[in-house]
């Protein structure tokens, strides 16, 4: 059976009235006419949660699509990160992109969790579940190719989500994030970037996220090999599970395109590097 959890898949099949088997290739939305308009929200806890979704031109319901869910950081919203992540332009295989919007806090910043949430039950893990259920029910999604992307707070969230939903997520791409460890459900391939000069999310937090992902996949920390991913020089941990490599990529892009010193930035070439990495995960 695929990485798709049996419980999630059966709920999707029941909710859409499709009588496919759990072994069927593709989600419950395969072969069904898509909605008249692309969803721009999902319901969670009786509350509408906004999102931006992008479908391939000429979407075909008979073809399984990758699903990439991209999470923004503490201060930039989903429209802003969609503009600078640069994920859609280099996408090779037909891909559905979803950019959810986090809830605002009293100080005007965003958060994917409530105070006091335990690492295995951050509030918006269930938002991710709702997005997967909605798009897999409405569209033809490949259950073996569900990916998550994040920067800063969004990176910390997807690094943590990769553990809590490891049975569903195929790969993660994160920049400048930490991690909250919980009971991991499976192995997840990962591309992790961090700038050693970052002060907003210290480099040590990135190293901690790297170590958590390496441990999650049962890799050998001493068996890293050099690798290149786009413009980045990386270390590849894959000796014990080649299908689920962890690529650790310290970068040194300190200056923004406007000349501002900002080592916490999303470095140039990252979107293409992440999508190229996802392309290798068959």
C-alpha positions as CSV (number, residue, x, y, z in Angstrom):
1,X,0.0,0.0,0.0
2,X,1.1,3.6,-0.6
3,X,2.3,6.1,2.0
4,X,-1.3,7.3,2.2
5,X,-2.7,6.2,5.6
6,X,-5.6,3.8,5.3
7,X,-7.7,5.9,7.6
8,X,-7.3,9.1,5.5
9,X,-7.9,7.3,2.2
10,X,-11.0,5.5,3.4
11,X,-12.5,8.8,4.7
12,X,-11.9,10.4,1.3
13,X,-13.5,7.5,-0.5
14,X,-16.5,7.5,1.8
15,X,-17.0,11.3,1.6
16,X,-16.8,11.4,-2.2
17,X,-18.9,8.3,-2.8
18,X,-16.3,6.5,-4.8
19,X,-16.0,2.8,-4.4
20,X,-12.4,2.4,-5.3
21,X,-10.1,0.1,-3.3
22,X,-7.4,1.4,-1.0
23,X,-4.8,0.0,-3.5
24,X,-6.1,2.2,-6.4
25,X,-3.5,4.5,-8.0
26,X,-4.4,8.1,-7.3
27,X,-6.8,9.7,-4.9
28,X,-10.6,9.7,-4.8
29,X,-10.8,12.7,-7.1
30,X,-9.2,10.8,-10.0
31,X,-11.6,10.5,-12.9
32,X,-14.1,12.9,-11.5
33,X,-15.0,16.4,-12.9
34,X,-13.1,19.0,-10.9
35,X,-15.0,21.8,-9.1
36,X,-16.3,24.7,-11.1
37,X,-13.8,27.0,-9.3
38,X,-10.6,26.2,-7.5
39,X,-11.0,26.1,-3.7
40,X,-9.8,29.1,-1.8
41,X,-10.7,27.9,1.7
42,X,-11.2,24.8,3.8
43,X,-13.3,24.4,7.0
44,X,-11.5,23.6,10.3
45,X,-13.2,23.7,13.7
46,X,-16.2,25.5,12.2
47,X,-13.9,28.2,10.9
48,X,-13.0,29.1,7.3
49,X,-9.3,28.9,6.6
50,X,-8.1,30.8,3.6
51,X,-5.7,29.5,1.0
52,X,-4.3,30.2,-2.4
53,X,-4.3,27.2,-4.8
54,X,-2.7,26.9,-8.3
55,X,-3.6,24.1,-10.7
56,X,-1.7,23.1,-13.8
57,X,-3.0,24.6,-17.1
58,X,-5.1,21.9,-18.7
59,X,-5.7,19.9,-15.6
60,X,-6.7,16.3,-16.4
61,X,-8.6,14.3,-13.8
62,X,-7.2,11.0,-15.3
63,X,-3.6,11.9,-14.4
64,X,-2.2,11.8,-10.9
65,X,-0.7,15.1,-9.7
66,X,1.9,16.0,-7.1
67,X,0.5,18.1,-4.2
68,X,2.8,20.7,-2.7
69,X,1.6,22.6,0.4
70,X,3.7,25.6,1.2
71,X,3.6,27.3,4.6
72,X,4.6,31.0,5.2
73,X,6.5,32.4,8.1
74,X,5.6,34.6,11.1
75,X,5.4,38.0,9.3
76,X,4.8,37.3,5.5
77,X,1.4,36.0,4.4
78,X,0.7,33.3,1.8
79,X,0.5,35.7,-1.1
80,X,3.9,37.1,-0.3
81,X,5.6,33.8,0.0
82,X,4.0,32.5,-3.2
83,X,5.7,35.4,-4.9
84,X,9.2,34.8,-3.5
85,X,9.2,31.0,-3.1
86,X,9.4,30.5,-6.8
87,X,8.1,27.0,-6.7
88,X,5.6,27.1,-9.6
89,X,7.8,28.3,-12.5
90,X,10.3,25.4,-12.4
91,X,7.7,22.7,-11.7
92,X,8.2,19.7,-14.0
93,X,5.6,17.0,-13.3
94,X,2.0,18.3,-13.2
95,X,1.7,19.8,-9.7
96,X,-1.1,21.3,-7.5
97,X,0.3,24.0,-5.3
98,X,-1.6,25.1,-2.1
99,X,-0.5,28.1,0.1
100,X,-2.6,28.2,3.3
101,X,-2.9,31.3,5.5
102,X,-2.1,31.0,9.2
103,X,-4.1,32.6,11.9
104,X,-3.1,36.1,13.1
105,X,-2.1,36.6,16.7
106,X,-2.8,39.7,18.8
107,X,0.5,41.3,17.8
108,X,-0.3,41.0,14.1
109,X,2.1,38.1,13.4
110,X,1.0,34.7,12.3
111,X,1.1,31.3,14.0
112,X,0.5,27.7,13.0
113,X,-0.1,26.6,16.6
114,X,-1.7,27.6,19.8
115,X,0.2,28.3,23.0
116,X,0.7,25.1,24.9
117,X,0.2,22.7,21.9
118,X,2.1,19.5,22.3
119,X,4.6,18.7,19.5
120,X,2.5,15.8,18.3
121,X,-0.7,17.9,18.0
122,X,0.1,21.4,16.8
123,X,-3.1,23.1,15.9
124,X,-2.5,23.3,12.1
125,X,-1.4,19.7,11.6
126,X,-5.2,19.3,11.2
127,X,-5.2,22.1,8.7
128,X,-2.8,20.2,6.6
129,X,-5.0,17.1,6.9
130,X,-8.0,19.1,5.8
131,X,-6.1,20.5,2.8
132,X,-5.0,17.0,1.7
133,X,-8.5,15.7,2.1
134,X,-10.1,18.5,0.2
135,X,-7.7,18.5,-2.8
136,X,-7.5,14.7,-2.9
137,X,-11.2,14.5,-2.9
138,X,-11.7,17.2,-5.6
139,X,-8.7,16.5,-7.8
140,X,-6.5,13.6,-8.9
141,X,-3.6,13.6,-6.4
142,X,-0.8,11.0,-6.3
143,X,-0.8,9.8,-2.6
144,X,2.9,8.9,-2.9
145,X,3.9,12.4,-3.9
146,X,2.7,14.9,-1.3
147,X,5.3,17.5,-0.3
148,X,5.6,20.4,2.1
149,X,7.7,23.5,2.0
150,X,8.3,26.3,4.5
151,X,10.5,29.2,5.5
152,X,11.3,30.5,9.0
153,X,8.3,29.7,11.2
154,X,6.9,27.8,8.2
155,X,10.1,25.8,8.0
156,X,9.9,24.9,11.7
157,X,6.3,23.8,11.1
158,X,7.0,21.6,8.1
159,X,10.1,20.1,9.8
160,X,7.8,19.1,12.7
161,X,4.9,18.1,10.4
162,X,7.3,15.7,8.5
163,X,7.6,13.8,11.8
164,X,4.0,13.9,12.8
165,X,2.7,13.1,9.3
166,X,5.6,11.0,8.0
167,X,3.3,8.3,6.7
168,X,1.7,10.8,4.4
169,X,4.5,13.2,3.4
170,X,7.0,12.1,0.7
171,X,9.4,15.1,1.1
172,X,10.0,18.4,2.8
173,X,11.9,21.5,1.7
174,X,12.7,23.9,4.5
175,X,14.8,27.1,4.9
176,X,15.8,28.6,8.2
177,X,13.7,26.6,10.6
178,X,13.9,24.5,13.7
179,X,11.8,21.5,14.8
180,X,9.4,20.2,17.4
181,X,10.0,16.4,17.7
182,X,7.1,14.0,18.4
183,X,6.5,10.3,17.7
184,X,7.4,10.0,14.0
185,X,5.2,8.0,11.8
186,X,7.6,7.2,9.0
187,X,10.6,8.2,6.8
188,X,10.5,11.5,4.9
189,X,13.1,12.8,2.4
190,X,14.3,16.3,3.2
191,X,16.2,19.3,1.8
192,X,17.2,21.6,4.6
193,X,18.9,25.0,4.1
194,X,20.2,27.3,6.7
195,X,22.6,30.2,6.9
196,X,25.3,30.0,9.6
197,X,25.0,33.8,10.1
198,X,21.2,33.6,10.8
199,X,20.3,35.3,14.1
200,X,16.5,35.1,13.9
201,X,16.5,31.3,13.8
202,X,20.0,30.3,15.0
203,X,22.0,27.9,12.9
204,X,22.0,25.5,15.8
205,X,18.2,25.2,15.4
206,X,18.7,24.2,11.7
207,X,21.3,21.6,12.8
208,X,18.8,20.2,15.3
209,X,16.2,19.9,12.6
210,X,18.8,18.2,10.4
211,X,19.7,15.7,13.2
212,X,16.0,15.0,13.8
213,X,15.3,14.2,10.2
214,X,18.5,12.1,9.9
215,X,17.4,10.1,13.0
216,X,13.8,9.8,11.7
217,X,15.1,8.1,8.6
218,X,17.5,5.9,10.4
219,X,20.5,7.4,8.6
220,X,24.1,7.3,9.8
221,X,25.2,10.8,10.8
222,X,28.8,9.8,10.1
223,X,28.1,8.7,6.6
224,X,27.3,12.0,4.9
225,X,28.6,12.5,1.3
226,X,29.0,15.8,-0.6
227,X,26.2,16.7,-3.0
228,X,25.1,19.7,-5.1
229,X,21.6,20.8,-5.3
230,X,21.2,23.8,-7.7
231,X,23.6,26.5,-6.5
232,X,24.0,24.9,-3.0
233,X,26.8,22.7,-1.7
234,X,25.2,20.1,0.6
235,X,25.8,17.0,2.7
236,X,23.7,14.0,1.7
237,X,22.7,11.5,4.4
238,X,21.3,8.4,2.5
239,X,23.5,5.4,3.3
240,X,20.8,3.4,5.2
241,X,17.7,4.5,3.3
242,X,18.6,5.8,-0.2
243,X,14.9,6.4,-1.0
244,X,14.7,9.0,1.8
245,X,17.8,11.1,1.7
246,X,18.3,14.1,4.0
247,X,20.3,16.9,2.3
248,X,21.8,19.5,4.6
249,X,22.7,22.7,2.8
250,X,24.4,25.6,4.8
251,X,24.3,28.6,2.5
252,X,26.0,32.0,2.6
253,X,23.6,34.3,0.8
254,X,23.8,37.2,3.2
255,X,22.7,40.0,0.8
256,X,19.2,40.5,-0.6
257,X,18.7,41.5,-4.2
258,X,18.4,45.1,-2.9
259,X,21.7,44.9,-1.1
260,X,20.3,44.5,2.4
261,X,22.2,42.3,4.9
262,X,19.7,39.6,5.7
263,X,21.0,36.1,6.3
264,X,17.5,34.8,7.3
265,X,16.3,35.3,3.7
266,X,15.0,32.7,1.2
267,X,18.1,32.4,-0.9
268,X,18.1,32.8,-4.7
269,X,17.6,29.5,-6.5
270,X,15.8,27.8,-3.6
271,X,12.5,27.3,-5.3
272,X,14.0,25.6,-8.3
273,X,16.3,23.5,-6.1
274,X,13.4,22.2,-3.9
275,X,11.3,21.3,-7.0
276,X,14.3,19.6,-8.6
277,X,14.8,17.6,-5.4
278,X,11.2,16.6,-5.3
279,X,11.5,15.5,-8.9
280,X,14.0,12.9,-7.9
281,X,11.7,11.3,-5.3
282,X,9.7,8.8,-7.3
